[in-house]
Amino acid sequence: MPSTRHDTRASRSTTARPARGTVLAAIGAVGLVSVAALAAAAPAQASGVGHGKPAGPLGAHVFRGPLSDLQPTTSGPLDGAQAKLVFVEHRGSSMFVLVVSGVGPGGVGHTYGAHLHTGACVAGNGAAAGPHYNQSTVNGVVPPVVSDQTEVWLDVTVGADGGAVAVARVPFVPAPGNRAVVLHAEHTDDHGTAGARLACLPVSWS
């Protein structure tokens, strides 16, 4: 089932960037859309890599739905899980909040690597998601720089309630397209590797 998308627009603000803990606490208190507005209210601190979108009104994109199974012949804790992604862009940088829920008992305490990929989320076909979205690749850097500042890394560690939250901020705005957030079998290492592709959430914006 495709994810559902909602877009919101808000005015610029000079409010100081909230601490990571404030963002996580706000998720439970006011919901994802409010978190997106809170996270984006801060001025961007883009630097180092990427050519971000020119400064302009901030925008929040919210995607939600069941995770699509990329390993349909094998049962696992992510079967039946759901996810929500908030993606906020502002002044050439982006913040992402990933919330995963409904993970089975076997996943409790486990860290799943999660990344934005260039391709689409297609159930049963992990290869369709393509490689990680990498801004240095988009910029023509050879060899590409692989880090949590050139890619969107959203590793989640599952709690006792079967839920997990990750927050990432990057100094670029990914190009629009039909893309996927892919959850992998292991945590992300320094080279951006995280093992087999287990599930994905479709995300698309223009």
N, C-alpha and C positions, 0 to 999 in steps of 0.2 A: 504494500500500500504506500503510495507516495506521501511524503511529509507535507504538512500544511504550512504555508508561509504567511506571515503578517509583517508589513512594513510600517514603521512609524517615523515621524520627523519631529525634531525638536530644535529650539533656537540655540545659538551658541552661548557658551557660558565660560566664565573665568574661574569657576570653582576649583579649588585644589583637588588633585586626584585622590580618591579614597584609598585607604590601605586595603591590601588583599583581604584581610579578615573582615573588614567592613563590607566588602562586596559579597563575601560568602554568607555573612549573617543576613544581609539584605535579601538574599535569595528566598529564604524561608519567610521573611517578614512581609515583603511587598511584591514578590513574584518576579518572573524573568524580565518582563518588559520594563519594569521600573528599574531593575538592576542594569539593564542595557542603557537606559537614560542616565543613570548614576555613573556608570563606568565611562560613558562618552562625554560627560560634562567637563572632564579635565582637558586642558590643552594637551595636544599631542607632543610627544618627546621623540619624534622620528629622527634617526641619525644613523650613519654608518652604512646601511645597505638599502637597496631598493629605491625605486622612483615612485613615490606615493601619488595618489590622486591629489590634484590641486586643492588648496584650502577651500572649504565651502560648508554648507549646512551639514550637520551630522545626520546620519541615518542609521536606524536599527532594523535589522532583519531577523526574524524569529522563525525557526523551523522546528517542527515536532512530528513525531510519529513512531511507529514500531521499527526496531532495527531489522533490516533485511539480512537474512541468513546467507552467509557466503560459504558455509560448510554444511549444506543440507543433508548430507548422508551421515553426519556425525552429530549426536546430541551434545549440548554443552550449556553452561550457566547463562549464556547470553540469549538462549532461545526464549522468545516471548518478552524480552526486555524492550524498553522504550527509551527514547532520547529526545532531548530538546537542545537546540543550539541557538544562542543569541550572538549575532555578529554585528558589531558597532564600528562604523568608520567615521573618522573625524580628523581633518587637517593632515591627511596623509598617513595616519596610523590606524590600527585596528585593534579592537579587543574582542575576544571570543570567550563565551561562557558555555561550557558543555555540561549538561545534567543528564545522567543515566539513571534509570529506575527499573525495578522489576528483575534484577539479576538474581539467578538462582543461588541456593546455599553454597554450591560448589565454587562460586566466584568470590565469596566473602573473604576479604583480606588480600585479594589478588589485584595486582596492578596491570591494567591493559593499556598498551600503547594506543594512542589515537591521534590521527593526523588528518589535515585537509589534503585531499588528493585531486588531481587535475581532471579525472574522468568522472563518469556517472556511477551511481550506486545501482547495481543490477544484481538481484537475488541469484545466488548460485554461481556467480561469475566474478570472482575477486579481481581478475585481470582487467575487467572493464573499467575499474577505477583509475587505472594508470598509475604513474609515479606520484610521489608527494608534490604538492604545489610548492615550488621553490622560486622565490623572487629573484635570486641571483641568476637562475637559469633564464627567467623571463628577461632579465637585463643583459643577457648574452655573456655572462661571466664564464670563462673556461679555465680550469674545471670549476664547476659550481661550488659555492660555499654551503655546507650542510650544517645548520644549527637551529636553535629555537628562535633565532632572529631573522632567518631567511625562509623558514618554514613555519607552519602552524602546528605545534605539538600540544596535545591536550590529554596527556596520560591521566587515567582515572583509577583510583584505588577504592574498591568496593567496601562499603561499611556493612555493619550487621543487619541493617534494614534493606540491603540489596540495592542501595543507591550510591551515587558518587558524583562529585562535582570537580571540574577543572576550569581554570581561568588562564588565558594566555593573552599577552599583548605583543604586537609586532609593529615595527616601524615601516609598514607598507600596507596598501589596500589590495587584496587579491583581485585580479581581473574577473569580471562577471563570466558566468557560464553555468553549465550543468555539472555539478561537482559532487563529491562524496566526502563525508567524514568516516574514515575506516577505523574500526577497532581491531587491534592485533592481539596475538596470544601472549606477548610479553611486554615488559616495559621498554621504553625507547632508550637505546644506548647512545653513546657519544657520536656514533656515525649515522644516527637516524634510523637504525634497524630495530624492528620490534616483533619479528616472527610472523607467523601465518596470519592471513587476513580472515577474521572470524565473522564480522558483521559490519554493516554500514548504514548510515543515515543519508538520504539524498538531500542535497542543498542546491538551490538554483536561484540566482538573482541576476538582474540586469541593470 
